[in-house]
Amino acid sequence: MKQVLKEPTSKFIKVRCSKCKNEQIVFGKPSSIVKCLVCSKNLIEPTGGKGKIKARILEVLE
């Protein structure tokens, strides 16, 4: 009997901090606030589903 595996609905996103221009890869559905590793500005906030992105999206990674 074959089991069908669902593909994940969440993605990793490459974003650029609007304050220091640092590029960082973040998870699209975070469970906690993700801060920039350089200047500590909030990049993405949890909302119970998809995160609220507060940075510039550069690329959505598959």
Biopython code that builds the backbone (N, CA, C, O; Angstrom):
import numpy as np
from Bio.PDB.StructureBuilder import StructureBuilder

atoms = [
    (1, "MET", "N", (0.837, -1.184, 0.000)),
    (1, "MET", "CA", (0.000, 0.000, 0.000)),
    (1, "MET", "C", (0.886, 1.253, 0.000)),
    (1, "MET", "O", (1.732, 1.421, 0.878)),
    (2, "LYS", "N", (0.686, 2.121, -0.981)),
    (2, "LYS", "CA", (1.470, 3.344, -1.083)),
    (2, "LYS", "C", (0.829, 4.450, -0.265)),
    (2, "LYS", "O", (-0.391, 4.607, -0.239)),
    (3, "GLN", "N", (1.686, 5.216, 0.404)),
    (3, "GLN", "CA", (1.203, 6.390, 1.114)),
    (3, "GLN", "C", (1.584, 7.626, 0.310)),
    (3, "GLN", "O", (2.709, 7.741, -0.176)),
    (4, "VAL", "N", (0.654, 8.528, 0.177)),
    (4, "VAL", "CA", (0.916, 9.760, -0.544)),
    (4, "VAL", "C", (1.348, 10.812, 0.475)),
    (4, "VAL", "O", (0.631, 11.102, 1.432)),
    (5, "LEU", "N", (2.534, 11.378, 0.250)),
    (5, "LEU", "CA", (3.036, 12.414, 1.144)),
    (5, "LEU", "C", (2.662, 13.782, 0.591)),
    (5, "LEU", "O", (2.851, 14.063, -0.592)),
    (6, "LYS", "N", (2.134, 14.622, 1.462)),
    (6, "LYS", "CA", (1.785, 15.980, 1.042)),
    (6, "LYS", "C", (3.043, 16.827, 0.966)),
    (6, "LYS", "O", (3.970, 16.663, 1.758)),
    (7, "GLU", "N", (3.059, 17.732, 0.004)),
    (7, "GLU", "CA", (4.160, 18.690, -0.067)),
    (7, "GLU", "C", (3.907, 19.778, 0.968)),
    (7, "GLU", "O", (2.759, 20.160, 1.193)),
    (8, "PRO", "N", (4.958, 20.278, 1.595)),
    (8, "PRO", "CA", (4.767, 21.345, 2.581)),
    (8, "PRO", "C", (4.235, 22.616, 1.922)),
    (8, "PRO", "O", (4.609, 22.943, 0.796)),
    (9, "THR", "N", (3.364, 23.324, 2.630)),
    (9, "THR", "CA", (2.778, 24.550, 2.085)),
    (9, "THR", "C", (3.612, 25.771, 2.446)),
    (9, "THR", "O", (3.375, 26.862, 1.927)),
    (10, "SER", "N", (4.575, 25.595, 3.322)),
    (10, "SER", "CA", (5.407, 26.720, 3.734)),
    (10, "SER", "C", (6.721, 26.716, 2.961)),
    (10, "SER", "O", (7.172, 25.676, 2.480)),
    (11, "LYS", "N", (7.318, 27.879, 2.853)),
    (11, "LYS", "CA", (8.540, 28.047, 2.078)),
    (11, "LYS", "C", (9.557, 28.845, 2.897)),
    (11, "LYS", "O", (9.217, 29.504, 3.880)),
    (12, "PHE", "N", (10.797, 28.762, 2.464)),
    (12, "PHE", "CA", (11.830, 29.642, 3.003)),
    (12, "PHE", "C", (11.910, 30.856, 2.084)),
    (12, "PHE", "O", (11.745, 30.736, 0.871)),
    (13, "ILE", "N", (12.163, 32.018, 2.664)),
    (13, "ILE", "CA", (12.155, 33.271, 1.921)),
    (13, "ILE", "C", (13.463, 34.006, 2.175)),
    (13, "ILE", "O", (13.904, 34.133, 3.317)),
    (14, "LYS", "N", (14.077, 34.486, 1.105)),
    (14, "LYS", "CA", (15.277, 35.316, 1.238)),
    (14, "LYS", "C", (14.821, 36.756, 1.294)),
    (14, "LYS", "O", (14.170, 37.239, 0.368)),
    (15, "VAL", "N", (15.158, 37.453, 2.380)),
    (15, "VAL", "CA", (14.727, 38.838, 2.577)),
    (15, "VAL", "C", (15.945, 39.735, 2.788)),
    (15, "VAL", "O", (17.027, 39.267, 3.142)),
    (16, "ARG", "N", (15.744, 41.042, 2.561)),
    (16, "ARG", "CA", (16.792, 42.037, 2.811)),
    (16, "ARG", "C", (16.280, 43.011, 3.860)),
    (16, "ARG", "O", (15.196, 43.577, 3.722)),
    (17, "CYS", "N", (17.058, 43.197, 4.892)),
    (17, "CYS", "CA", (16.712, 44.132, 5.962)),
    (17, "CYS", "C", (16.666, 45.548, 5.401)),
    (17, "CYS", "O", (17.566, 45.963, 4.671)),
    (18, "SER", "N", (15.617, 46.287, 5.742)),
    (18, "SER", "CA", (15.471, 47.648, 5.225)),
    (18, "SER", "C", (16.387, 48.635, 5.945)),
    (18, "SER", "O", (16.613, 49.741, 5.454)),
    (19, "LYS", "N", (16.913, 48.247, 7.097)),
    (19, "LYS", "CA", (17.769, 49.151, 7.869)),
    (19, "LYS", "C", (19.247, 49.013, 7.481)),
    (19, "LYS", "O", (19.904, 50.013, 7.192)),
    (20, "CYS", "N", (19.776, 47.770, 7.475)),
    (20, "CYS", "CA", (21.219, 47.588, 7.235)),
    (20, "CYS", "C", (21.536, 46.856, 5.934)),
    (20, "CYS", "O", (22.707, 46.633, 5.627)),
    (21, "LYS", "N", (20.515, 46.477, 5.166)),
    (21, "LYS", "CA", (20.652, 45.803, 3.861)),
    (21, "LYS", "C", (21.237, 44.387, 3.952)),
    (21, "LYS", "O", (21.694, 43.845, 2.946)),
    (22, "ASN", "N", (21.229, 43.790, 5.137)),
    (22, "ASN", "CA", (21.686, 42.415, 5.301)),
    (22, "ASN", "C", (20.675, 41.463, 4.659)),
    (22, "ASN", "O", (19.467, 41.639, 4.816)),
    (23, "GLU", "N", (21.169, 40.458, 3.937)),
    (23, "GLU", "CA", (20.292, 39.444, 3.346)),
    (23, "GLU", "C", (20.275, 38.226, 4.251)),
    (23, "GLU", "O", (21.308, 37.785, 4.754)),
    (24, "GLN", "N", (19.068, 37.692, 4.446)),
    (24, "GLN", "CA", (18.900, 36.586, 5.378)),
    (24, "GLN", "C", (17.791, 35.670, 4.883)),
    (24, "GLN", "O", (16.841, 36.132, 4.251)),
    (25, "ILE", "N", (17.901, 34.378, 5.165)),
    (25, "ILE", "CA", (16.865, 33.414, 4.791)),
    (25, "ILE", "C", (16.020, 33.139, 6.025)),
    (25, "ILE", "O", (16.544, 32.793, 7.084)),
    (26, "VAL", "N", (14.692, 33.298, 5.878)),
    (26, "VAL", "CA", (13.765, 33.099, 6.992)),
    (26, "VAL", "C", (12.683, 32.108, 6.579)),
    (26, "VAL", "O", (12.471, 31.867, 5.390)),
    (27, "PHE", "N", (12.001, 31.537, 7.568)),
    (27, "PHE", "CA", (10.910, 30.603, 7.330)),
    (27, "PHE", "C", (9.619, 31.400, 7.157)),
    (27, "PHE", "O", (9.377, 32.348, 7.904)),
    (28, "GLY", "N", (8.796, 31.032, 6.193)),
    (28, "GLY", "CA", (7.588, 31.781, 5.873)),
    (28, "GLY", "C", (6.486, 31.712, 6.919)),
    (28, "GLY", "O", (5.613, 32.579, 6.950)),
    (29, "LYS", "N", (6.512, 30.681, 7.788)),
    (29, "LYS", "CA", (5.508, 30.537, 8.846)),
    (29, "LYS", "C", (6.211, 30.409, 10.197)),
    (29, "LYS", "O", (6.243, 29.328, 10.785)),
    (30, "PRO", "N", (6.773, 31.513, 10.684)),
    (30, "PRO", "CA", (7.552, 31.437, 11.930)),
    (30, "PRO", "C", (6.656, 31.316, 13.163)),
    (30, "PRO", "O", (5.511, 31.768, 13.150)),
    (31, "SER", "N", (7.182, 30.706, 14.225)),
    (31, "SER", "CA", (6.447, 30.614, 15.480)),
    (31, "SER", "C", (6.912, 31.678, 16.470)),
    (31, "SER", "O", (6.319, 31.840, 17.536)),
    (32, "SER", "N", (7.976, 32.405, 16.116)),
    (32, "SER", "CA", (8.458, 33.500, 16.954)),
    (32, "SER", "C", (9.003, 34.606, 16.049)),
    (32, "SER", "O", (9.190, 34.403, 14.849)),
    (33, "ILE", "N", (9.253, 35.765, 16.632)),
    (33, "ILE", "CA", (9.768, 36.903, 15.876)),
    (33, "ILE", "C", (11.172, 36.576, 15.376)),
    (33, "ILE", "O", (12.003, 36.071, 16.130)),
    (34, "VAL", "N", (11.433, 36.867, 14.098)),
    (34, "VAL", "CA", (12.761, 36.670, 13.521)),
    (34, "VAL", "C", (13.394, 38.042, 13.355)),
    (34, "VAL", "O", (12.833, 38.929, 12.713)),
    (35, "LYS", "N", (14.578, 38.199, 13.948)),
    (35, "LYS", "CA", (15.280, 39.484, 13.889)),
    (35, "LYS", "C", (16.477, 39.399, 12.959)),
    (35, "LYS", "O", (17.025, 38.322, 12.721)),
    (36, "CYS", "N", (16.874, 40.550, 12.437)),
    (36, "CYS", "CA", (18.075, 40.640, 11.608)),
    (36, "CYS", "C", (19.281, 40.269, 12.467)),
    (36, "CYS", "O", (19.392, 40.702, 13.613)),
    (37, "LEU", "N", (20.173, 39.472, 11.910)),
    (37, "LEU", "CA", (21.346, 39.024, 12.654)),
    (37, "LEU", "C", (22.377, 40.138, 12.838)),
    (37, "LEU", "O", (23.253, 40.033, 13.696)),
    (38, "VAL", "N", (22.280, 41.203, 12.040)),
    (38, "VAL", "CA", (23.252, 42.301, 12.121)),
    (38, "VAL", "C", (22.755, 43.423, 13.031)),
    (38, "VAL", "O", (23.450, 43.812, 13.970)),
    (39, "CYS", "N", (21.555, 43.947, 12.760)),
    (39, "CYS", "CA", (21.074, 45.128, 13.488)),
    (39, "CYS", "C", (19.903, 44.858, 14.433)),
    (39, "CYS", "O", (19.454, 45.777, 15.119)),
    (40, "SER", "N", (19.401, 43.633, 14.487)),
    (40, "SER", "CA", (18.316, 43.208, 15.385)),
    (40, "SER", "C", (16.945, 43.815, 15.071)),
    (40, "SER", "O", (16.068, 43.813, 15.934)),
    (41, "LYS", "N", (16.743, 44.331, 13.863)),
    (41, "LYS", "CA", (15.423, 44.824, 13.456)),
    (41, "LYS", "C", (14.521, 43.618, 13.186)),
    (41, "LYS", "O", (14.995, 42.595, 12.692)),
    (42, "ASN", "N", (13.227, 43.726, 13.503)),
    (42, "ASN", "CA", (12.291, 42.636, 13.230)),
    (42, "ASN", "C", (12.122, 42.460, 11.724)),
    (42, "ASN", "O", (11.807, 43.415, 11.014)),
    (43, "LEU", "N", (12.335, 41.229, 11.239)),
    (43, "LEU", "CA", (12.167, 40.939, 9.820)),
    (43, "LEU", "C", (10.816, 40.295, 9.533)),
    (43, "LEU", "O", (10.190, 40.587, 8.514)),
    (44, "ILE", "N", (10.365, 39.415, 10.433)),
    (44, "ILE", "CA", (9.100, 38.715, 10.228)),
    (44, "ILE", "C", (8.493, 38.401, 11.590)),
    (44, "ILE", "O", (9.191, 38.005, 12.524)),
    (45, "GLU", "N", (7.171, 38.588, 11.683)),
    (45, "GLU", "CA", (6.454, 38.352, 12.935)),
    (45, "GLU", "C", (5.423, 37.252, 12.735)),
    (45, "GLU", "O", (4.809, 37.175, 11.670)),
    (46, "PRO", "N", (5.217, 36.398, 13.734)),
    (46, "PRO", "CA", (4.226, 35.320, 13.612)),
    (46, "PRO", "C", (2.803, 35.861, 13.682)),
    (46, "PRO", "O", (2.529, 36.832, 14.388)),
    (47, "THR", "N", (1.898, 35.218, 12.939)),
    (47, "THR", "CA", (0.482, 35.619, 12.970)),
    (47, "THR", "C", (-0.435, 34.415, 13.179)),
    (47, "THR", "O", (-1.657, 34.552, 13.111)),
    (48, "GLY", "N", (0.130, 33.257, 13.430)),
    (48, "GLY", "CA", (-0.667, 32.039, 13.566)),
    (48, "GLY", "C", (-0.717, 31.249, 12.270)),
    (48, "GLY", "O", (-1.240, 30.135, 12.246)),
    (49, "GLY", "N", (-0.196, 31.791, 11.223)),
    (49, "GLY", "CA", (-0.133, 31.150, 9.907)),
    (49, "GLY", "C", (1.083, 31.717, 9.201)),
    (49, "GLY", "O", (2.203, 31.619, 9.703)),
    (50, "LYS", "N", (0.867, 32.304, 8.050)),
    (50, "LYS", "CA", (1.975, 32.959, 7.362)),
    (50, "LYS", "C", (2.425, 34.168, 8.174)),
    (50, "LYS", "O", (1.607, 34.871, 8.767)),
    (51, "GLY", "N", (3.720, 34.397, 8.193)),
    (51, "GLY", "CA", (4.261, 35.506, 8.965)),
    (51, "GLY", "C", (4.048, 36.845, 8.287)),
    (51, "GLY", "O", (3.894, 36.923, 7.068)),
    (52, "LYS", "N", (4.042, 37.900, 9.093)),
    (52, "LYS", "CA", (3.943, 39.263, 8.567)),
    (52, "LYS", "C", (5.364, 39.748, 8.297)),
    (52, "LYS", "O", (6.140, 39.973, 9.225)),
    (53, "ILE", "N", (5.696, 39.906, 7.018)),
    (53, "ILE", "CA", (7.056, 40.245, 6.613)),
    (53, "ILE", "C", (7.250, 41.748, 6.662)),
    (53, "ILE", "O", (6.461, 42.508, 6.102)),
    (54, "LYS", "N", (8.322, 42.172, 7.344)),
    (54, "LYS", "CA", (8.623, 43.596, 7.485)),
    (54, "LYS", "C", (9.958, 43.926, 6.824)),
    (54, "LYS", "O", (10.658, 44.849, 7.242)),
    (55, "ALA", "N", (10.298, 43.171, 5.798)),
    (55, "ALA", "CA", (11.545, 43.382, 5.060)),
    (55, "ALA", "C", (11.240, 43.185, 3.582)),
    (55, "ALA", "O", (10.139, 42.773, 3.218)),
    (56, "ARG", "N", (12.207, 43.476, 2.744)),
    (56, "ARG", "CA", (12.024, 43.327, 1.296)),
    (56, "ARG", "C", (12.261, 41.879, 0.909)),
    (56, "ARG", "O", (13.292, 41.300, 1.253)),
    (57, "ILE", "N", (11.302, 41.286, 0.189)),
    (57, "ILE", "CA", (11.436, 39.907, -0.276)),
    (57, "ILE", "C", (12.297, 39.908, -1.541)),
    (57, "ILE", "O", (12.006, 40.615, -2.506)),
    (58, "LEU", "N", (13.350, 39.109, -1.517)),
    (58, "LEU", "CA", (14.224, 38.992, -2.683)),
    (58, "LEU", "C", (13.896, 37.760, -3.504)),
    (58, "LEU", "O", (13.926, 37.796, -4.735)),
    (59, "GLU", "N", (13.577, 36.656, -2.811)),
    (59, "GLU", "CA", (13.395, 35.384, -3.513)),
    (59, "GLU", "C", (12.633, 34.418, -2.602)),
    (59, "GLU", "O", (12.833, 34.403, -1.387)),
    (60, "VAL", "N", (11.753, 33.610, -3.211)),
    (60, "VAL", "CA", (11.090, 32.531, -2.490)),
    (60, "VAL", "C", (11.794, 31.238, -2.903)),
    (60, "VAL", "O", (11.843, 30.889, -4.082)),
    (61, "LEU", "N", (12.334, 30.540, -1.911)),
    (61, "LEU", "CA", (13.115, 29.335, -2.185)),
    (61, "LEU", "C", (12.215, 28.109, -2.162)),
    (61, "LEU", "O", (11.344, 27.984, -1.302)),
    (62, "GLU", "N", (12.426, 27.213, -3.102)),
    (62, "GLU", "CA", (11.634, 25.978, -3.196)),
    (62, "GLU", "C", (12.200, 24.906, -2.302)),
    (62, "GLU", "O", (11.664, 23.799, -2.251)),
]
sb = StructureBuilder()
sb.init_structure("model")
sb.init_model(0)
sb.init_chain("A")
sb.init_seg("    ")
for serial, (resi, resn, name, xyz) in enumerate(atoms, 1):
    if name == "N":
        sb.init_residue(resn, " ", resi, " ")
    sb.init_atom(name, np.array(xyz, "f"), 0.0, 1.0, " ", f" {name:<3s}", serial, name[0])
structure = sb.get_structure()
